[in-house]
């Protein structure tokens, strides 16, 4: 299992799905560990009743069906599929509405889904998912990307309320890949995945949703920034140590 | 279901999977990948087979250089002198040798840790003018700094066709760069580019100078275009995935969210909006 995780840390992030399915077939005895520890690109289904797409993950799965956050029904239909309590479902509906607006403002497109469920310590857990296809054939407004995918997974555990405060633990993963392709510079492809945690103790005066939302917003901005500045920057630094760009391009005499 | 899959996975499939992992190793990391693959495969015989097939392919495609005897090489265990009929003719060798000297000079200047070679690709038996032949320039630079969580490699292969009849040299270059940064994450760069150029057929020395100038020019231009790709990231390319700030240019108003959903309900009820 340790070796399997080691491999996942080294294989190109854009091949995550292939790597994972290879490991699953080699280590079927570890399949549940692998599926819970390896983040993979998000899949999507359509809720026909609402004509809206929703994102699949371990948290809205029961047997081989997935619950839509829009209709609260399982696809394919499943009798006795587990559902959140009425009260939590109300929060889930609200979270989906608001998160969709948040998503639209930052992503200018994309798909989002929020799932909530009760946990064992009188608190609850929320999972906020965003998937965006930023390629020019997808929802890339500016049309720069031949291929561009962003998958964000935020799992936030909310502890029981005590004296008007609650503990929030957020674990976020972002997976992305982008490729530009043009005549003069060839194919340029960057892909990556990072995961971070954040813990906060907050007053619940403004409601859980407000607290969760702010934490996710802060975390997403941090992750985006470190991918852009630190992670991509490091690969650029590497490039420049391999073959430093010289200041002056030597021109050939006309021949 | 899992049991069925396990039973169905033949030795051949396992070996293919092992090879796939090995061949997808980031620059300079195949040894680490190999260790993990060996543990996952859990079958030493099968692993050895996969490794013996994958390592040579990986080493060649990554242009791993061999240290020649005199120093201690760990890749190469046996070196033999080339036989006479394996070497190019004196005519071709004159061009190869002149180019080798120029490329060495260029690589020494442009790459802090570059290695290069010039080989005869085709027509090694051409004895004099009247026939075509081909030389191949191979440049490779690698840097492994696991202590800084970063590895990378640069590879370029240039083929130069000496066309006797039209008295022209046709150059084709394939440039490839890879980098892996893995401090608390896994981010990889993979960039490729192909380019072409021509120049006139001259004496061995003049051809060598012209060729190395063309290579220098294209490789420098390529680095510049890669830098441009990087500097375009934050404001153009990356923006198509996720913006730094919302379209409103202010942080999302979470405190007003209740209002938001109320407005939504009203909009829905009144049937306005889309």
Interface residues (C-beta under 8 A of the other chain):
Chain A: X2 X3 X4 X6 X7 X8 X9 X10 X11 X12 X13 X14 X15 X18 X19 X22 X23 X24 X25 X26 X27 X28 X29 X31 X94 X97 X98 X101 X102 X105 X106 X107 X108 X132 X134 X135 X140 X141 X142 X143 X144 X145 X148 X149 X150 X176 X178 X180 X184 X185 X186 X187 X188 X189 X190 X191 X192 X193 X194 X195 X196 X206 X207 X209 X210 X213 X214 X217 X220 X221 X224 X225 X227 X228 X231 X232 X234 X235 X236 X237 X238 X239 X240 X241 X242 X243 X244 X245 X246 X249 X250 X251 X252 X255
Chain B: X2 X3 X5 X6 X9 X13 X14 X17 X20 X21 X24 X25 X26 X29 X32 X33 X35 X36 X37 X38 X39 X40 X41 X110 X111 X112 X113 X114 X141 X142 X143 X149 X150 X151 X152 X153 X154 X175 X177 X179 X180 X181 X182 X183 X184 X185 X186 X187 X188 X189 X190 X191 X192 X193 X194 X199 X200 X210 X213 X214 X216 X217 X219 X220 X221 X222 X223 X224 X225 X226 X227 X228 X229 X230 X232 X233 X234 X236 X237 X238 X239 X240 X241 X242 X243 X244 X245 X246 X247 X248 X251 X252 X254 X255 X257 X258 X260 X261 X264
